[in-house]
C-alpha cells in the first residue's frame, strides 16, 4: 500500500471514529430533504467523496450563512449522526464563483463536471483523494474566470479526461482537444455509471454553437 493511501485510510478511520471533524469541501450535489433539510454530496481533500445531511440547512442563516448550493466551497463541520451517518452541522463559504453562477454557459459546464464527479468518484475507495479535489477546485476557478465559451469547454474537457484517468475509468488524456473527445468522456461516464447524464442535454447545444462559430 502506498504512503498516500495509508494516509487516506487513516483519515477515513478518523472520520468514522470521531464525533466531530472539520474539513474543506466542494459541494458536488445537493438535494432537498423533508421540509428544511438537505442531503449533500461533498468532495474533500482528506476523506474523498462523502454524503452528509444538513438538518435545517435551508432555514438556518447562522450555521449556513449562504445555505448550501452546488459548487460551494469552504469549510464544513461534520458530526456523527445517531444512525451512524454524517451530519453537516455548519458551513463557512470561502469562494463565491459569482461569474459562474450568473453565466448560463459556465453554469452548464460546471454542472456537467460536478455530475461527472458524483457519478465516477466512489465513497470509501481507499484511494488518495487529493488529486481529484485539487483538479475540481482549479477547474471551477478556470471556468469562473474564462473569457468566453471556448476556454470554458476546454477547461471542462481537460478536467473530465484527467478525472477519468485518475479514477481508473479510461485514459483519454492523449486524445485531441475536441468536441468528439468531450463526448467520448461523457459516454465513458455514462457507461461507467450505467445511466445517462442529466447535464448532457445542456452541454450538447454549447458544443454545437462552438463548432458553428
N, C-alpha and C positions, 0 to 999 in steps of 0.2 A: 504493500500500500504506500502511495506517495505521501510525502510530508504534508502537502496541501490538503489531501483527502483526510489525513489523520486530524488535521486542524478542524476541517469541516465536521467530521464525525464527533469530535469533542464538543464543538459548538452545538450540534443537534442534541447531544446528551444533556448539555447545559440548559438548552431550551426546554427539554422535557422535564428536567429536574427542578428548575426554579419556578417560583410562583409569579415572578415579575421580572421583565427584562426590557431594555430599550434598544432600538435598532434603527439605522437608516432604512428607508423603504422607498420603493416606487410602486404606485398603485397601478396594476395592470388589468384589473377587472373589478367591478363593483356592482352589487345587485341589492335593491331594496328588499327588506325582510320584515314582515309584520308591520306594525303601524309606524314605528320610528327607528327601527334597527336597520342595519345593512350588513351584508357579507362581502368582504373584500379579499381579493387575492393579491398578495404583496410579494414583490421581488426584493430580496435583501442580499447584502454582500456577505453575510455570515451564515445564514440559515437556508439560503436558496429561496425557492418559492414556498410560501405558506398561506394558509387561509385563516381568517380571523373574523369574528363577529363584533361589530361595533354597536353596542347597545345604546339606544337613544342618540346615535350619531347624527341623525337627521334633525335633532332638536336641541342639542347642547352646544351653544356657541362658546362656552367656557372651555370645555375639553376638546372641542373640534371647531376652532375659530373660522375655518372656511369649509366646514363639512368635510366630506371625503369624496373625492372625484377621481375619475380616470386621469392618469398622467401625474397626479400629485406626487411630490417628492418632499421628504422631510424626515423627521424622527418620530417614531411611534413607540408608545409604551404598551407592551404586550403583557397580558396576565393569563393565568391558567384558569379556565372555567371549571365549574364543578363536574361537568361531564367529560373533562379531560381535554377539550378543545381549547383553542386560543381565543382570547378576547382582545379587542383593540380598545384599550382603555383611554388613550389620549393620543392626539396627533398634533405636531407642531410643523407647519409647512415651511420650506426653505427656498423653493424655486417656483415662480409663478407661471412661466411659459405662456405669457399673455398673448404673444403673436400667434402661437399655435392654436390657442383656444378661439381666436376671432377670425382665423383664415380657414375657409372650408377645405381647401386643398391640403393644407398642413394637418388639419384635424383628421381628414380621411386617411392620410398616410400614417400618422401616428396611431390611429385606431387600429389599422391593419397590423402594424408592428406589435402592438400590445396583445392583440388577439392571437397572433402567431406565437408570441412568448408564452401565453397562457396555455395554448394547445401543446406546445413542444416540451416545455420545461416541466418536469415532474417533481413532486414533493418527496423529500427524504430519499434522494437518489444515491447519496454517498459521494457525489462529485463536488469539487470546489466550485462555488457559485460566483466567485469574484469577477471572473472574466465576463460572464453574462451580464451581471449587474452593471459593470463599467461600460460595456457595449451599449446597453439600452439607455443608460444615463447620458452618454455622449451623443448618441443618435437623436434623442429627444431635443437636446440642445441644438444640434445641427439643423434639425427640421425647423425648430423655432426661429433660428437666425437666418435661414435661407432667403435669398432674394427673389426667387421665382420657382416655378414648378419643377424645372429640370433638376436643380440640386436637392430639392425635397425628395424626388423619386430616386435619385442616385443614392442619397443617404439611406433611404429605406431599403433599397436593393442590397447595398453593401452590408447593412446590419442583418438583413434576413439571411443572406448566404453565409455570413460569419456565424450567426446563431445556429443554423442548420449543421454547420461543421462542428462547432463547439459541443453541441448536444448529440453528435454522432448519428445524425439522420441521413445526410447526404452531403457531399462536397461539391459545391457549385462555385467555389471561390475563383477558379481559373476560367470560368466562362466569361464571355464579354459582357460589359455593362449594357444591357439592352432590355427592351420590353419582354422579349422571349425568356430571358433569364429570370426576370422578376416573376413572370407567370409560372415558370418551372419551379421556382421556390414556393410559390403559393400552392401549386399542385402537390409538392412534396409534403407540405404541412397538412394538407387535406388528406393525403394518403396515409400519413402517419397517425392522424387523429381519427381517420375514418368518418370525417364529417366535413361538409363544405364550410368555408369561412364566411361568416356573416358580412364581413367587410369587403369581400371580393367584388360585390356589386358596386361599391363606391370607388374602387381603385381602377377598374377597367375603363371607365369614361376618362379618367385622368390620363391613362396611357394612350388612349385613342386621340385625345386632344393634343398630347405632346407629339405624337407621330405625325399629326396633320400640320402642326406648327413648324 
